[in-house]
Amino acid sequence: MLIWLDEIGDADRLRVGGKAFVLARLRRAGLPVPDGFVLTADEAVDGDHEAALAAAAAHLGRAAAVRSSGALEDTSEASFAGQYRTLLDVSPDAVARSVETVRRSAADAAGYAQALGLHGAPAPSSLPVLVQRFVEARAAGVVFSRHPLDPGAMLVESHAGPGEGVVSGTVRPERYVLDRETGELRDGAPRGSLAADLHQVFLLARRAEELLGAPQDVEWALATDGVVLLQSRPITVEVEPPRDPRLRRLTRANVGEVLPDPVTPLTA
């Protein structure tokens, strides 16, 4: 079944997968999410459906972005970032082939899920696939609504052009640290109009966190008409803040049992 983002309801998560379900919630709340649709897990791509897929993709515009939307993606247990293929700037008549390419990448994701001890990674034939309007990004990146190293800050990463390189770690992005409450710039030197764009990213990330109930790792892109959101998932890596060295304690507990004999410089 083909379901448009605006048609996705609360009961559709398993059919449309994590990424599409979250984006539909954000779009329903009025946040700027590019329009799109999901080819659900129970829908095969064959000759009868290729024309319908091409027509739906043409409704989105000149080109589409084709991405996975697995049931285990973008959860608090694991993000699965980079485990599935993402195809950008896809023409409408190539969407069906792109869907099959994305679904074949599910074999690698299944191994990743097994390594994490997770169950439920889809077989290639049953992976929901999200097709959205392709955004010609002037800049893009990710924002952590709560800085992994500073709970009172927000971290924004940005790079010129599409954000896939930032997400995959293949480019070195510019980094900006914002105050988590006010959006005031703490660190970084944005050039040109980027300062205003960073504030828009800050407002959208904070709104996404409020809607979804947890700190978020949000992919964003700067289009000609402003910032749009491409993905939002819970932050899956929390770094313990450094401890106050004044609270450090030295103890002899258990040493007598572990090292009952006198120690030497070689055994200490």
C-alpha positions, 0 to 999 in steps of 0.5 A: 500500500502507498500511504502519503505522510499526511495520511499516516495515523497513530496505528500505522507505525509498524506498516510505515516504519519509524522514520516515516512515522516520526516525520508524519507526526512532525509534519502534522504539528506544522513543522517543515517536513518535505511532502512524501509517501511510504511504500509499506512493508506489505507492498511489492514492486512489480510491473503493475505498481511501477507506473503508480509509483512513478506517478506519485513521485512526479506529484512531488516534483522533478526529483525524489529522495528514496530512503528506508523506514524500518521498524527498528530505525530511529528508536531509543535503542538504536538509530540504524544511521547509515545501515540502509541505502539512501538515494537522492535526486531520483527521477520519477521513472527511476523510483521503483528501481531505487525502492528495490535498491534500498530494500536490498540493503536490508540484508546488511542492516539485519546483521547490524541488528543481530550484532546489537542483540535486536530482533525484528529487522525486516527482510528485504522484501518487507522493508517500508520505503519512504519517498520524499520531495528532493530538497536542493540544499544550500547547506545541511547537517544535524542538530543534537537538541541536547549536546552529548557533552553539555546538557545545557547546550545544543550542538549544530553541525553544518556543511555546504550542500546535502547533509549525507556527508555529515550523517555518514561522517565522510566530511568535516562539518562546521560545529556550533554550540548554542545555549539550550534555553535561549539559542544564544551562540556559545561557540563557532563563527557562522558566516553570512546569513547562517546565524539567522538560519542557526536560530531557525534550526534551534527553534525547530529542534527544540519544538521536535524535542517537545513533540517527541518527548526526548532529546533529538538527533535531527537532520536538517537542510537549508532550502531556498524557502528556509530550513526543513527537517529530514529526520528526527530520532532520539539521541542514542548515545549519552556521554556522562559529564566529567566528574568534579575532581574535588569529589575524587576518593581514594580507597583501600577497599578489597586491596588486601584480598586481591593483593595479599602479598607485598607488591613490587614495581613490576606487579603493582 
